[in-house]
Amino acid sequence: MIRCILLCHDVLRIDEKLSGSSQDELVTMEEIEENYESTLLSRDSNSMQLRIRGQDEEYSILQVHEFTSDRKMMSVTVQRQ
């Protein structure tokens, strides 16, 4: 579940701080980093790097389906490298 949350968001890491437009996403990511030994290392429009309990993982972002008021959710399609 932690991996899924770390993959599906719009949060970026800028100068070692998390940044994003959704306060809910920021709080969730901060809690995961503080309590589950997992972190977002970096993210851009094409890829993201995670560290989950000491193991580094890299993913290619294939498609992002943005949150809309009709769908009421965001989803992302990724491929592990």
C-alpha positions in Angstrom: 0.0 0.0 0.0 2.9 2.4 0.8 4.4 1.9 -2.6 1.0 2.7 -4.3 0.7 5.9 -2.3 4.3 6.9 -3.1 3.6 6.4 -6.8 0.2 8.1 -7.2 0.5 11.8 -6.4 1.6 15.2 -7.7 4.2 16.0 -5.0 7.8 17.0 -6.0 10.9 17.2 -3.9 12.6 20.6 -4.3 15.7 21.4 -2.3 15.0 18.4 0.1 11.5 19.6 0.8 8.2 18.2 -0.5 6.1 20.6 -2.6 2.7 20.2 -4.1 -0.6 21.9 -4.7 -2.6 19.4 -2.5 -2.2 19.8 1.2 -3.7 16.3 1.7 -1.0 14.8 -0.5 1.8 16.7 1.2 0.6 15.5 4.7 0.3 11.9 3.5 3.7 11.9 2.0 5.3 13.5 5.1 3.6 10.9 7.3 4.9 8.0 5.1 8.4 9.4 5.2 8.4 9.8 9.0 6.7 6.5 9.9 7.3 3.9 7.2 11.0 4.2 6.3 10.0 5.1 2.7 10.5 8.3 0.7 10.2 9.9 -2.6 13.7 10.6 -3.8 12.9 12.5 -7.0 10.2 12.9 -9.6 9.9 14.6 -13.0 7.4 14.3 -15.8 9.0 11.0 -17.1 10.2 9.1 -14.0 10.3 8.8 -10.3 12.7 7.3 -7.8 11.6 5.9 -4.4 13.4 4.4 -1.4 11.3 1.8 0.4 12.9 0.4 3.5 16.4 0.9 2.2 15.7 -0.4 -1.3 15.9 2.1 -4.2 13.3 1.7 -6.9 12.9 3.6 -10.2 9.8 3.9 -12.3 9.0 5.3 -15.7 5.7 7.3 -15.7 3.7 6.1 -18.7 0.5 8.1 -18.2 -1.0 10.3 -15.6 -4.8 10.7 -15.3 -5.4 13.9 -13.4 -8.0 14.3 -10.6 -11.3 15.6 -12.0 -14.5 16.4 -10.3 -16.2 13.8 -12.4 -13.7 11.0 -11.7 -13.0 12.1 -8.1 -9.6 10.4 -8.2 -6.2 10.5 -9.8 -4.4 7.5 -11.2 -1.0 6.9 -12.8 0.4 4.2 -15.0 4.0 3.3 -14.3 6.6 0.7 -15.3 9.3 -0.4 -12.9 12.8 -0.1 -14.3 
